[in-house]
Amino acid sequence: MQQAVAESEEDGFGMTSSVVADSFCERNTKEVIVKKKYDRFFIRQRYELSDTNGNLLLQVEGPSLSLHKRRVMRDASGSLVLTMRQKVNLLTLRHRWTVNSGKSSDQKDHIFGVQRSHPLEMKPRLDVFMPETGINGDDDNNRTSRFQLVKTYSDLCCRVYRDDSVIAEVTEGLPSRSFFKYKDRFRVKISGGVDYAFIFALIVIFTVNDYI
């Protein structure tokens, strides 16, 4: 998995291929900024996805201390896009997430699922399972994942793969912490034709437990 992030739609998906919605896919390579913030004395986590001009594209919010770490994604106007829910397997210590459209928790509205490959890996990796494979059964190890998010050797970087191709990459992490505020900024390059709401959701899931 050494291929650099694609510079155009010909190098990426080769065509628009959405996971969340076609409206979140753009023809050319896109650079965005992800901001992770804590509000109200660390009670709530908030994420913002903006373009390089500072225009808000998407936002995610949820409580920091809840057991299931439910996160809700909205667009810039406040309309609900999807809901992410976490379940921890206490036997394997694996964190599983299910992502559904809107606020639904029904299987028919399931978009994709995410599971950490192994809790003790030196380079943490998230495996992404689409509805046809699912993550709801007990035989996840026998399933294949076409998408993975893998942390690089740099503490503040990670890459998203589709098969063996890099489709998105956190190219720069800029942490900023103080006693009253905690904020991380990540610069992300996303290949043409790639669903940026999908990439944003993966980064939120990866960082919500401070894996990155």
Backbone as CSV, one residue per row, in Angstrom:
resi,resn,N_x,N_y,N_z,CA_x,CA_y,CA_z,C_x,C_y,C_z
1,MET,0.833,-1.189,0.000,0.000,0.000,0.000,0.873,1.246,0.000
2,GLN,1.614,1.429,-1.069,2.559,2.532,-1.136,2.124,3.608,-2.099
3,GLN,1.020,3.409,-2.829,0.629,4.348,-3.858,0.203,5.673,-3.243
4,ALA,0.692,6.788,-3.815,0.361,8.111,-3.288,-1.093,8.437,-3.553
5,VAL,-1.620,9.392,-2.781,-3.001,9.795,-2.972,-3.176,10.345,-4.376
6,ALA,-4.294,9.983,-5.015,-4.515,10.316,-6.417,-4.654,11.814,-6.613
7,GLU,-4.179,12.298,-7.751,-4.225,13.725,-8.041,-5.411,14.109,-8.909
8,SER,-6.151,13.157,-9.458,-7.307,13.465,-10.290,-8.268,12.313,-10.247
9,GLU,-9.432,12.520,-10.904,-10.417,11.461,-10.870,-9.946,10.218,-11.614
10,GLU,-9.057,10.390,-12.619,-8.548,9.222,-13.326,-7.679,8.367,-12.428
11,ASP,-7.006,8.977,-11.440,-6.123,8.248,-10.556,-6.839,7.708,-9.325
12,GLY,-8.049,8.203,-9.052,-8.784,7.786,-7.873,-9.775,6.694,-8.207
13,PHE,-11.073,6.964,-7.984,-12.091,5.978,-8.284,-12.216,5.737,-9.775
14,GLY,-11.804,6.719,-10.595,-12.009,6.611,-12.020,-13.386,7.123,-12.413
15,MET,-14.274,7.306,-11.455,-15.600,7.845,-11.682,-16.175,8.171,-10.304
16,THR,-17.234,8.970,-10.275,-17.847,9.273,-8.997,-18.409,8.010,-8.374
17,SER,-18.034,7.751,-7.148,-18.497,6.558,-6.441,-18.771,6.947,-4.999
18,SER,-20.051,7.159,-4.675,-20.394,7.667,-3.357,-20.690,6.536,-2.389
19,VAL,-20.489,6.820,-1.117,-20.877,5.924,-0.030,-22.056,6.530,0.717
20,VAL,-21.936,7.811,1.069,-23.019,8.513,1.763,-23.989,9.112,0.760
21,ALA,-23.491,9.923,-0.190,-24.347,10.535,-1.212,-23.477,11.101,-2.325
22,ASP,-24.024,11.127,-3.555,-23.292,11.680,-4.697,-22.959,13.153,-4.501
23,SER,-23.790,13.865,-3.741,-23.581,15.303,-3.548,-22.297,15.610,-2.796
24,PHE,-21.705,14.594,-2.144,-20.458,14.789,-1.402,-19.236,14.367,-2.217
25,CYS,-19.416,14.106,-3.491,-18.309,13.740,-4.378,-17.994,14.911,-5.308
26,GLU,-16.718,15.199,-5.471,-16.288,16.233,-6.397,-15.330,15.641,-7.413
27,ARG,-15.311,16.252,-8.588,-14.573,15.674,-9.709,-13.059,15.634,-9.478
28,ASN,-12.530,16.698,-8.898,-11.083,16.821,-8.760,-10.635,16.610,-7.316
29,THR,-9.334,16.441,-7.146,-8.753,16.305,-5.810,-9.152,17.500,-4.946
30,LYS,-9.517,17.224,-3.698,-10.024,18.257,-2.796,-9.209,18.262,-1.515
31,GLU,-8.823,19.446,-1.070,-8.167,19.586,0.230,-9.141,20.226,1.211
32,VAL,-9.226,19.644,2.396,-10.142,20.126,3.426,-9.412,20.194,4.758
33,ILE,-10.031,20.891,5.693,-9.511,21.001,7.052,-10.529,20.390,8.014
34,VAL,-10.067,19.470,8.854,-10.908,18.901,9.903,-10.454,19.480,11.236
35,LYS,-11.392,20.046,11.984,-11.106,20.574,13.316,-11.833,19.732,14.359
36,LYS,-11.092,19.274,15.340,-11.653,18.528,16.460,-11.582,19.408,17.699
37,LYS,-12.728,19.637,18.332,-12.786,20.544,19.464,-13.505,19.897,20.640
38,TYR,-13.183,20.373,21.816,-13.929,19.998,23.026,-14.583,21.252,23.578
39,ASP,-15.866,21.132,23.902,-16.607,22.247,24.462,-17.123,21.899,25.856
40,ARG,-17.499,22.940,26.586,-18.156,22.787,27.883,-17.325,21.921,28.831
41,PHE,-16.069,22.330,29.016,-15.168,21.621,29.932,-15.053,20.136,29.554
42,PHE,-14.842,19.880,28.259,-14.595,18.540,27.723,-15.837,17.640,27.755
43,ILE,-17.021,18.206,27.983,-18.228,17.377,28.030,-18.667,16.966,26.632
44,ARG,-18.443,17.837,25.646,-18.878,17.530,24.282,-17.712,17.613,23.317
45,GLN,-17.734,16.716,22.325,-16.789,16.754,21.220,-17.493,17.342,20.000
46,ARG,-16.779,18.159,19.262,-17.346,18.739,18.049,-16.292,18.716,16.947
47,TYR,-16.713,18.318,15.763,-15.842,18.275,14.590,-16.426,19.180,13.519
48,GLU,-15.547,19.841,12.790,-15.968,20.654,11.661,-15.114,20.306,10.449
49,LEU,-15.756,20.161,9.297,-15.064,19.946,8.030,-15.265,21.188,7.181
50,SER,-14.155,21.839,6.814,-14.225,23.079,6.038,-13.310,22.970,4.833
51,ASP,-13.592,23.786,3.814,-12.653,23.860,2.704,-11.496,24.769,3.102
52,THR,-10.533,24.926,2.215,-9.323,25.683,2.572,-9.590,27.186,2.684
53,ASN,-10.781,27.626,2.254,-11.168,29.028,2.405,-11.936,29.270,3.700
54,GLY,-12.129,28.205,4.501,-12.825,28.351,5.763,-14.323,28.159,5.697
55,ASN,-14.854,27.766,4.535,-16.295,27.550,4.401,-16.684,26.211,5.018
56,LEU,-17.638,26.231,5.942,-18.079,25.018,6.616,-18.832,24.113,5.654
57,LEU,-18.441,22.829,5.622,-19.095,21.842,4.764,-19.939,20.862,5.574
58,LEU,-19.357,20.329,6.643,-20.035,19.348,7.480,-19.611,19.544,8.927
59,GLN,-20.441,19.067,9.850,-20.105,19.137,11.270,-20.624,17.895,11.981
60,VAL,-19.896,17.480,13.001,-20.261,16.311,13.800,-20.200,16.703,15.264
61,GLU,-21.163,16.216,16.045,-21.198,16.556,17.464,-21.694,15.372,18.270
62,GLY,-21.228,15.287,19.527,-21.683,14.240,20.423,-21.002,14.355,21.771
63,PRO,-21.552,13.702,22.793,-20.971,13.776,24.140,-19.657,13.030,24.234
64,SER,-18.724,13.582,25.002,-17.406,12.959,25.162,-17.434,11.753,26.082
65,LEU,-18.309,11.766,27.076,-18.241,10.790,28.154,-19.288,9.682,28.059
66,SER,-20.102,9.670,27.011,-21.129,8.636,26.914,-20.503,7.299,26.559
67,LEU,-21.114,6.211,27.019,-20.571,4.873,26.811,-20.542,4.498,25.339
68,HIS,-21.594,4.838,24.597,-21.702,4.398,23.209,-21.185,5.431,22.218
69,LYS,-20.807,6.623,22.693,-20.171,7.645,21.855,-20.941,7.895,20.554
70,ARG,-22.217,8.148,20.676,-23.059,8.461,19.516,-22.629,9.800,18.931
71,ARG,-22.470,9.836,17.615,-22.096,11.054,16.920,-23.067,11.300,15.767
72,VAL,-23.468,12.567,15.611,-24.416,12.960,14.577,-23.725,13.909,13.609
73,MET,-23.849,13.631,12.300,-23.275,14.489,11.271,-24.378,15.317,10.625
74,ARG,-24.102,16.628,10.496,-25.018,17.545,9.830,-24.269,18.321,8.757
75,ASP,-25.025,18.806,7.775,-24.389,19.644,6.766,-24.303,21.077,7.276
76,ALA,-23.826,21.995,6.436,-23.596,23.370,6.878,-24.892,24.072,7.283
77,SER,-26.021,23.652,6.723,-27.304,24.270,7.056,-27.934,23.671,8.310
78,GLY,-27.333,22.599,8.844,-27.867,21.954,10.034,-28.716,20.740,9.763
79,SER,-28.892,20.378,8.492,-29.692,19.199,8.152,-28.940,17.921,8.498
80,LEU,-29.659,16.956,9.052,-29.049,15.706,9.494,-28.616,14.865,8.299
81,VAL,-27.379,14.369,8.336,-26.834,13.544,7.258,-26.786,12.079,7.669
82,LEU,-26.158,11.796,8.817,-26.026,10.420,9.269,-25.759,10.389,10.768
83,THR,-25.882,9.183,11.335,-25.611,8.972,12.759,-24.646,7.819,12.920
84,MET,-23.630,8.018,13.766,-22.622,6.998,14.050,-22.797,6.522,15.488
85,ARG,-22.791,5.210,15.692,-22.960,4.648,17.032,-21.871,3.623,17.293
86,GLN,-21.309,3.662,18.500,-20.228,2.755,18.871,-20.715,1.661,19.814
87,LYS,-20.156,0.467,19.630,-20.366,-0.639,20.560,-19.015,-1.278,20.823
88,VAL,-18.657,-1.454,22.098,-17.370,-2.027,22.467,-17.559,-3.475,22.874
89,ASN,-16.800,-4.371,22.243,-16.785,-5.779,22.630,-15.770,-5.940,23.760
90,LEU,-16.251,-6.188,24.971,-15.365,-6.250,26.135,-14.451,-7.468,26.114
91,LEU,-14.802,-8.485,25.351,-13.955,-9.682,25.276,-12.756,-9.459,24.361
92,THR,-12.978,-8.781,23.240,-11.904,-8.570,22.268,-11.323,-7.163,22.334
93,LEU,-12.001,-6.255,23.068,-11.614,-4.844,23.174,-11.663,-4.133,21.832
94,ARG,-12.431,-4.683,20.898,-12.578,-4.032,19.603,-13.743,-3.038,19.639
95,HIS,-13.511,-1.901,19.026,-14.550,-0.884,18.925,-15.249,-1.054,17.582
96,ARG,-16.549,-1.254,17.628,-17.341,-1.368,16.405,-18.265,-0.166,16.295
97,TRP,-18.391,0.339,15.092,-19.287,1.455,14.826,-20.249,1.067,13.709
98,THR,-21.478,1.493,13.861,-22.451,1.382,12.777,-22.838,2.787,12.350
99,VAL,-22.953,2.979,11.040,-23.273,4.285,10.482,-24.550,4.156,9.673
100,ASN,-25.569,4.941,10.041,-26.869,4.899,9.392,-27.239,6.274,8.870
101,SER,-28.039,6.304,7.835,-28.504,7.578,7.293,-29.469,8.248,8.261
102,GLY,-29.449,9.574,8.278,-30.324,10.327,9.157,-30.097,9.975,10.612
103,LYS,-31.180,9.881,11.368,-31.082,9.501,12.778,-31.500,8.057,13.005
104,SER,-31.687,7.318,11.916,-32.205,5.957,12.001,-31.198,5.001,12.627
105,SER,-31.731,3.974,13.282,-30.911,2.856,13.756,-31.353,1.557,13.107
106,ASP,-32.232,1.640,12.108,-32.755,0.452,11.427,-31.730,-0.115,10.457
107,GLN,-31.737,-1.427,10.311,-30.812,-2.098,9.411,-30.996,-1.637,7.962
108,LYS,-32.214,-1.314,7.578,-32.477,-0.902,6.194,-31.800,0.431,5.857
109,ASP,-31.471,1.205,6.880,-30.817,2.493,6.664,-29.314,2.443,6.944
110,HIS,-28.781,1.234,7.090,-27.350,1.057,7.369,-26.527,1.436,6.146
111,ILE,-25.528,2.304,6.335,-24.653,2.731,5.238,-23.367,1.917,5.226
112,PHE,-22.681,1.863,6.374,-21.480,1.043,6.489,-21.168,0.829,7.958
113,GLY,-20.266,-0.114,8.225,-19.812,-0.388,9.579,-18.299,-0.325,9.638
114,VAL,-17.771,-0.061,10.827,-16.328,0.100,11.010,-15.901,-0.682,12.238
115,GLN,-14.758,-1.356,12.123,-14.209,-2.094,13.260,-12.695,-1.949,13.285
116,ARG,-12.152,-1.724,14.458,-10.699,-1.707,14.582,-10.177,-3.121,14.390
117,SER,-9.133,-3.266,13.567,-8.674,-4.596,13.188,-8.138,-5.377,14.373
118,HIS,-7.370,-4.706,15.255,-6.840,-5.379,16.445,-6.431,-4.320,17.452
119,PRO,-6.801,-4.466,18.729,-6.525,-3.408,19.711,-5.055,-3.211,20.028
120,LEU,-4.187,-4.173,19.699,-2.776,-4.086,20.073,-1.855,-3.835,18.888
121,GLU,-2.394,-3.502,17.738,-1.552,-3.246,16.574,-0.693,-2.005,16.774
122,MET,0.544,-2.063,16.285,1.439,-0.923,16.382,0.912,0.244,15.546
123,LYS,0.364,-0.053,14.363,-0.256,0.954,13.526,-1.751,0.654,13.487
124,PRO,-2.559,1.350,14.292,-3.992,1.076,14.334,-4.626,1.157,12.948
125,ARG,-5.569,0.260,12.688,-6.247,0.212,11.399,-7.730,-0.003,11.622
126,LEU,-8.522,0.721,10.851,-9.956,0.510,10.852,-10.352,-0.192,9.565
127,ASP,-11.106,-1.270,9.684,-11.664,-1.963,8.535,-13.100,-1.514,8.344
128,VAL,-13.468,-1.235,7.092,-14.795,-0.733,6.765,-15.580,-1.816,6.043
129,PHE,-16.795,-2.071,6.529,-17.640,-3.113,5.971,-18.906,-2.499,5.403
130,MET,-19.160,-2.778,4.135,-20.355,-2.277,3.482,-21.548,-3.188,3.797
131,PRO,-22.777,-2.741,3.526,-23.961,-3.517,3.932,-23.984,-4.953,3.450
132,GLU,-23.396,-5.218,2.279,-23.433,-6.598,1.785,-22.563,-7.532,2.611
133,THR,-21.579,-6.970,3.354,-20.759,-7.804,4.223,-21.130,-7.634,5.680
134,GLY,-21.435,-6.385,6.088,-21.919,-6.130,7.444,-20.855,-6.314,8.509
135,ILE,-21.176,-5.902,9.746,-20.290,-6.186,10.872,-21.115,-6.659,12.059
136,ASN,-22.337,-7.091,11.803,-23.224,-7.409,12.914,-23.091,-8.838,13.413
137,GLY,-22.444,-9.695,12.634,-22.306,-11.076,13.060,-21.059,-11.297,13.892
138,ASP,-20.771,-12.560,14.188,-19.616,-12.889,15.017,-18.435,-13.387,14.195
139,ASP,-18.562,-13.360,12.863,-17.514,-13.926,12.018,-16.838,-12.849,11.187
140,ASP,-16.603,-11.677,11.785,-15.985,-10.578,11.050,-14.612,-10.936,10.510
141,ASN,-13.888,-11.793,11.233,-12.544,-12.158,10.791,-12.562,-12.928,9.481
142,ASN,-13.709,-13.485,9.118,-13.812,-14.236,7.885,-14.301,-13.377,6.727
143,ARG,-14.521,-12.093,6.976,-15.005,-11.204,5.955,-13.869,-10.336,5.441
144,THR,-14.065,-9.784,4.270,-13.066,-8.900,3.694,-13.589,-7.469,3.693
145,SER,-12.670,-6.535,3.811,-13.018,-5.128,3.822,-12.317,-4.461,2.653
146,ARG,-13.088,-3.748,1.821,-12.493,-3.094,0.668,-11.860,-1.758,1.032
147,PHE,-12.324,-1.144,2.116,-11.788,0.125,2.572,-11.092,-0.064,3.914
148,GLN,-9.968,0.601,4.090,-9.276,0.605,5.377,-8.741,2.013,5.651
149,LEU,-8.733,2.378,6.920,-8.027,3.579,7.360,-6.861,3.106,8.210
150,VAL,-5.653,3.511,7.839,-4.443,3.027,8.490,-3.625,4.212,8.990
151,LYS,-3.230,4.154,10.242,-2.368,5.186,10.796,-0.956,4.988,10.266
152,THR,-0.309,6.072,9.868,1.062,5.992,9.392,2.007,6.053,10.579
153,TYR,3.300,5.984,10.290,4.285,6.039,11.371,4.329,7.407,12.032
154,SER,3.883,8.430,11.301,3.778,9.757,11.897,2.555,9.787,12.807
155,ASP,2.693,10.335,14.002,1.622,10.295,14.995,0.365,11.008,14.553
156,LEU,0.479,11.989,13.682,-0.672,12.805,13.339,-1.139,12.606,11.906
157,CYS,-0.833,11.479,11.303,-1.226,11.226,9.923,-1.852,9.851,9.777
158,CYS,-2.724,9.727,8.777,-3.310,8.428,8.442,-3.725,8.460,6.981
159,ARG,-4.008,7.293,6.426,-4.410,7.167,5.031,-5.634,6.270,4.932
160,VAL,-6.473,6.585,3.957,-7.635,5.747,3.667,-7.376,5.049,2.340
161,TYR,-7.546,3.731,2.348,-7.307,2.913,1.159,-8.614,2.350,0.630
162,ARG,-8.706,2.280,-0.671,-9.714,1.468,-1.354,-8.938,0.397,-2.101
163,ASP,-9.043,-0.846,-1.628,-8.162,-1.919,-2.094,-6.715,-1.486,-1.823
164,ASP,-5.880,-1.350,-2.847,-4.484,-0.972,-2.641,-4.200,0.483,-2.983
165,SER,-5.233,1.252,-3.281,-5.034,2.651,-3.675,-5.377,3.593,-2.533
166,VAL,-4.538,4.611,-2.356,-4.813,5.647,-1.364,-5.827,6.615,-1.954
167,ILE,-6.966,6.788,-1.269,-7.998,7.698,-1.763,-8.117,8.948,-0.903
168,ALA,-7.499,8.942,0.263,-7.491,10.131,1.118,-6.327,10.012,2.092
169,GLU,-5.810,11.168,2.492,-4.659,11.159,3.390,-4.677,12.391,4.280
170,VAL,-4.492,12.166,5.575,-4.247,13.272,6.493,-2.791,13.664,6.306
171,THR,-2.572,14.816,5.725,-1.212,15.207,5.358,-0.532,16.054,6.421
172,GLU,-1.329,16.632,7.337,-0.727,17.510,8.335,-1.639,17.586,9.551
173,GLY,-1.079,17.368,10.719,-1.833,17.500,11.956,-1.275,18.640,12.774
174,LEU,-2.145,19.521,13.240,-1.704,20.713,13.955,-2.407,20.782,15.312
175,PRO,-1.865,20.113,16.336,-2.532,20.125,17.637,-2.371,21.471,18.341
176,SER,-3.397,21.838,19.098,-3.361,23.070,19.887,-4.133,22.821,21.171
177,ARG,-3.463,22.876,22.312,-4.096,22.535,23.574,-3.816,23.620,24.618
178,SER,-4.794,23.872,25.450,-4.617,24.731,26.613,-5.506,24.184,27.717
179,PHE,-5.471,24.799,28.877,-6.245,24.280,30.008,-7.748,24.334,29.723
180,PHE,-8.205,25.398,29.059,-9.631,25.578,28.852,-10.095,25.092,27.476
181,LYS,-9.169,24.923,26.549,-9.562,24.509,25.206,-8.632,23.416,24.705
182,TYR,-9.201,22.524,23.922,-8.415,21.465,23.284,-8.880,21.437,21.838
183,LYS,-7.963,21.624,20.914,-8.359,21.650,19.512,-7.271,21.008,18.664
184,ASP,-7.667,20.128,17.760,-6.755,19.560,16.781,-7.237,19.949,15.392
185,ARG,-6.281,20.240,14.507,-6.603,20.545,13.109,-5.865,19.551,12.227
186,PHE,-6.585,18.992,11.283,-5.993,18.046,10.349,-6.251,18.526,8.927
187,ARG,-5.204,18.593,8.136,-5.349,18.897,6.714,-5.465,17.569,5.965
188,VAL,-6.483,17.445,5.134,-6.791,16.173,4.474,-6.870,16.375,2.967
189,LYS,-6.204,15.507,2.224,-6.296,15.509,0.763,-7.173,14.332,0.341
190,ILE,-8.191,14.612,-0.468,-9.165,13.596,-0.873,-9.167,13.494,-2.392
191,SER,-9.058,12.292,-2.918,-8.999,12.079,-4.362,-10.306,12.457,-5.032
192,GLY,-10.215,12.796,-6.322,-11.396,13.111,-7.100,-12.358,11.939,-7.161
193,GLY,-13.651,12.234,-7.060,-14.670,11.197,-7.120,-14.919,10.502,-5.807
194,VAL,-14.207,10.891,-4.735,-14.340,10.232,-3.439,-15.305,11.026,-2.565
195,ASP,-16.155,10.319,-1.881,-17.195,10.881,-1.011,-16.544,11.489,0.240
196,TYR,-16.536,12.822,0.335,-15.828,13.441,1.469,-16.593,13.306,2.784
197,ALA,-17.905,13.087,2.740,-18.647,12.807,3.981,-18.230,11.454,4.546
198,PHE,-17.977,10.485,3.677,-17.497,9.161,4.085,-16.119,9.272,4.729
199,ILE,-15.214,10.012,4.091,-13.868,10.189,4.640,-13.935,10.920,5.982
200,PHE,-14.764,11.940,6.079,-14.925,12.686,7.320,-15.415,11.772,8.437
201,ALA,-16.397,10.918,8.142,-16.917,9.986,9.149,-15.825,9.054,9.645
202,LEU,-14.976,8.554,8.748,-13.897,7.652,9.152,-12.895,8.367,10.052
203,ILE,-12.563,9.625,9.735,-11.619,10.367,10.562,-12.204,10.635,11.944
204,VAL,-13.490,10.950,11.996,-14.144,11.149,13.291,-14.077,9.876,14.119
205,ILE,-14.435,8.744,13.526,-14.418,7.479,14.252,-13.000,7.156,14.727
206,PHE,-12.021,7.431,13.886,-10.636,7.112,14.229,-10.111,7.975,15.368
207,THR,-10.554,9.247,15.396,-10.008,10.181,16.373,-10.875,10.340,17.612
208,VAL,-12.088,9.835,17.592,-12.972,10.042,18.732,-12.425,9.367,19.990
209,ASN,-11.670,8.281,19.814,-11.015,7.613,20.921,-9.533,7.948,20.998
210,ASP,-9.140,9.008,20.271,-7.754,9.489,20.289,-6.763,8.410,19.849
211,TYR,-7.136,7.669,18.777,-6.179,6.741,18.179,-5.105,7.515,17.420
212,ILE,-5.445,8.717,16.984,-4.501,9.481,16.156,-3.952,10.651,16.967
